[in-house]
Amino acid sequence: MLLSALVYPGAGQLMQKRWGVGAGFALVFTVPMVRFVVEVFRVLSAYYSFLVDFKGATGIAPGAAAIVMPFFLSLFIYIAGLVDTAVADYRIRMKSRPQSTF
């Protein structure tokens, strides 16, 4: 779970040898995160263009929804990946635990 939290979403699933799920989480997380980074750079370039070319700068920047939506989608996928890793780890531990017979 630590790998999914600190390295990259999907890394914990890959360590559990759940290849498809791990690759899926990594890919599904990457798409909105790339979109988020692109939108942040678009906002920064719009505002920093005033610093370089005040008269020619348009000041047109994406709205807040263009940044917030990909961010929260990435955050949701990140948390879902952590929960999936924890649940799978719990199931693996329960299967390897010796069964008691009464």
C-alpha positions in Angstrom: 0.0 0.0 0.0 2.9 2.3 0.7 4.1 2.0 -2.9 0.7 3.0 -4.2 0.6 6.0 -1.8 4.2 7.3 -2.3 5.4 6.0 -5.7 2.6 5.9 -8.1 -1.0 4.6 -8.1 -1.0 1.0 -9.3 2.4 0.2 -7.9 0.9 -1.6 -4.9 -1.2 -3.7 -7.2 1.8 -4.6 -9.3 3.7 -5.7 -6.1 0.7 -7.9 -5.4 1.2 -9.4 -8.9 -2.2 -8.1 -10.0 -0.8 -6.9 -13.4 -4.0 -5.8 -15.1 -5.4 -3.9 -12.2 -2.1 -2.2 -11.5 -1.6 -1.1 -15.1 -5.2 0.0 -15.2 -4.9 2.2 -12.1 -1.7 3.7 -13.4 -3.2 4.5 -16.8 -6.5 5.8 -15.5 -4.7 8.0 -13.0 -2.2 9.3 -15.6 -4.8 10.7 -18.0 -6.5 13.2 -15.7 -3.3 14.1 -14.0 -1.7 15.0 -17.3 -4.8 17.1 -18.1 -4.5 18.8 -14.8 -0.8 19.7 -15.3 -1.5 21.0 -18.8 -4.3 23.2 -17.6 -2.1 24.6 -14.7 0.6 25.4 -17.2 -2.0 27.2 -19.5 -3.1 29.3 -16.5 0.5 30.1 -15.5 1.5 31.0 -19.1 -1.6 33.3 -19.4 -0.7 35.2 -16.3 3.1 35.3 -16.7 2.7 36.6 -20.2 1.7 39.9 -18.6 5.2 40.0 -17.0 6.9 39.5 -20.4 4.6 41.2 -22.9 2.1 43.4 -21.0 0.7 45.1 -24.1 0.4 42.0 -26.2 -0.8 39.6 -23.5 -4.3 38.3 -23.9 -4.9 37.2 -20.3 -7.2 34.5 -21.5 -6.9 31.5 -19.1 -9.0 28.4 -18.6 -11.7 28.6 -16.0 -11.5 27.0 -12.6 -13.5 24.0 -13.7 -10.8 23.1 -16.2 -8.3 22.7 -13.3 -10.6 21.5 -10.5 -12.3 18.6 -12.4 -9.1 16.8 -13.5 -7.6 17.3 -10.0 -10.5 15.8 -8.2 -10.8 12.9 -10.7 -7.1 12.1 -10.1 -7.6 12.4 -6.4 -10.6 10.0 -6.5 -8.6 7.5 -8.6 -5.7 7.8 -6.2 -7.9 7.0 -3.2 -9.7 4.2 -5.0 -6.3 2.7 -5.8 -5.3 2.8 -2.1 -8.5 1.3 -1.0 -8.2 -1.5 -3.6 -4.7 -2.3 -2.5 -5.7 -2.5 1.1 -8.7 -4.7 0.4 -6.7 -7.0 -1.8 -4.0 -7.2 0.9 -6.6 -8.1 3.5 -8.0 -10.8 1.3 -4.6 -12.3 0.6 -3.8 -12.3 4.3 -7.1 -14.0 5.1 -6.5 -16.7 2.5 -3.0 -17.5 3.9 -4.2 -17.6 7.5 -4.7 -21.2 8.8 -8.4 -22.1 9.3 -9.5 -23.0 12.7 -11.9 -25.9 13.1 -14.4 -26.1 15.9 
